[in-house]
Amino acid sequence: MLTIYHVPGTRGVRPIWLCEELQIPYSVVPVDFTPEFRASSEWRAMNPVGKVPVLRDELGGESEDLLMFESGAMVQYILDRYGNSRLQPATGSPEHALYLQWSWFAEATFARPLGEIVNHGREFPGEQRIDAVVTEMQARAALSAKALGDEMSDKTFILGETFSAADIMLGYTLMLADRFLSNGLPDSVIPYWQRLTSRPAYQKAVS
Ligand SMILES: N[C@@H](CCC(=O)N[C@@H](CS)C(=O)NCC(=O)O)C(=O)O
């Protein structure tokens, strides 16, 4: 049984959305997102840097529960263990290489400047906020949004016609971009964003 420790609107949306797409059982445990709780030894034992989400998999039998942080790693684990080859191309294929490329792009390249914009708004209010950093991160995030829009000019989903978990990885990043890009999502991305947000599994994950 999978349990996702989650704060609404944060990266736990990714494993929840995936479980909904795969129609596998899971439960959600709400997490107190205050800095105090995230700094507590109780939470640091679950996530050593005090972030969300965390995934627990009760493996049963003699096995200890598996505890994981990093939402992209959770998505890959759930797919590999419970996905029955769904929502990802065959491992080692060129298609899988592109699936990995876009999944990593979503978190390592596109979400990173967006995360800094969020942090400067939330953690460093007032005079501690460095406006030059926010401006630079806006430009970096906008460049990633444009790159994604260029890629999506003739595609339904990031790998072509078929929806995959790379779309889930990108979908959460687009949620952030939609909220925090100062000029909003580029027109080239909007049809893709609308296709993602119209999926019932996405809607369940954000409800
Ligand atoms: N790469 C990590 C990022 C986790 C992350 O930044 N989570 C955010 C919420 S979406 C958070 O906990 N932020 C609080 C903080 O950075 O202090 C993942 O994908 O799980």
The ligand as a Gaussian input file, in Angstrom:
#p B3LYP/6-31G(d) Opt

LIG

0 1
 N       13.229000      17.900000      -6.061000
 C       12.318000      17.770000      -4.952000
 C       11.842000      19.162000      -4.569000
 C       10.962000      19.142000      -3.326000
 C       10.455000      20.538000      -3.028000
 O       11.105000      21.558000      -3.310000
 N        9.267000      20.585000      -2.417000
 C        8.707000      21.865000      -2.062000
 C        7.197000      21.832000      -2.200000
 S        6.717000      21.450000      -3.869000
 C        9.060000      22.162000      -0.624000
 O        8.952000      21.311000       0.228000
 N        9.502000      23.386000      -0.370000
 C        9.892000      23.816000       0.914000
 C       11.299000      24.275000       0.949000
 O       12.002000      24.216000      -0.074000
 O       11.738000      24.683000       2.014000
 C       11.162000      16.843000      -5.350000
 O       10.881000      16.745000      -6.556000
 O       10.540000      16.212000      -4.477000

